[in-house]
Amino acid sequence: QLVSSEVAYLAEPNAEAFAAAVNHLAEDQELRERLGQSGHAFVEKNHTYEAHKRRVTEAYDYVESMLVKEI
């Protein structure tokens, strides 16, 4: 799963649960602010160009290390 309850307000996949979750968020400013800040940090850490570049570099480094072991 990409997100957790630390960065998103998760609800069961049905209309009633979704509506209840939206209502809860509408009524709880502190929860909205906490999730917004956590979600922003999550995106900055995992879904920016720099994060993507880091993962690609790690993948290439891994492949290179496997090739070196085979030689």
C-alpha positions in Angstrom: 0.0 0.0 0.0 1.3 3.4 -0.9 -0.1 5.4 2.0 -0.9 4.8 5.6 -3.1 6.4 8.2 -0.1 8.6 9.1 -0.5 10.5 5.8 -4.1 9.9 4.7 -7.5 9.4 6.3 -8.4 5.9 5.0 -12.0 4.7 4.6 -13.6 1.5 3.5 -14.4 1.4 -0.2 -18.1 2.2 0.0 -20.2 5.3 -0.2 -21.2 5.3 3.5 -17.7 5.0 4.9 -16.4 7.5 2.4 -19.1 10.0 3.4 -18.4 9.5 7.1 -14.7 10.0 6.5 -15.3 13.2 4.6 -17.6 14.5 7.4 -15.0 13.6 10.0 -12.3 15.5 8.2 -14.6 18.4 7.7 -15.1 18.6 11.4 -11.5 18.0 12.6 -9.2 20.9 11.6 -6.3 19.5 13.7 -6.5 16.1 11.9 -6.6 17.9 8.5 -3.6 19.9 9.3 -1.6 16.9 10.7 -2.4 14.8 7.7 -1.6 17.7 5.3 1.8 18.2 6.8 2.5 14.5 7.0 1.3 14.0 3.4 3.4 16.8 2.2 6.5 15.4 3.9 5.7 11.9 2.4 5.5 13.3 -1.1 8.7 15.3 -0.7 10.5 12.2 0.5 9.2 9.7 -1.9 7.7 11.3 -5.0 10.0 14.1 -6.2 12.5 14.0 -9.0 15.3 13.6 -6.5 13.6 10.6 -4.8 13.1 9.0 -8.2 16.7 9.7 -9.2 17.9 8.1 -5.9 15.8 5.0 -6.5 17.1 4.6 -10.1 20.7 5.1 -9.0 20.2 2.4 -6.2 18.8 0.0 -8.8 21.7 0.6 -11.2 24.2 0.2 -8.3 22.5 -3.1 -7.4 22.6 -4.4 -11.0 26.2 -3.4 -11.3 27.1 -5.2 -8.1 25.5 -8.3 -9.3 27.4 -8.1 -12.6 30.7 -7.6 -10.8 30.0 -10.7 -8.7 29.5 -12.8 -11.8 32.9 -11.8 -13.4 
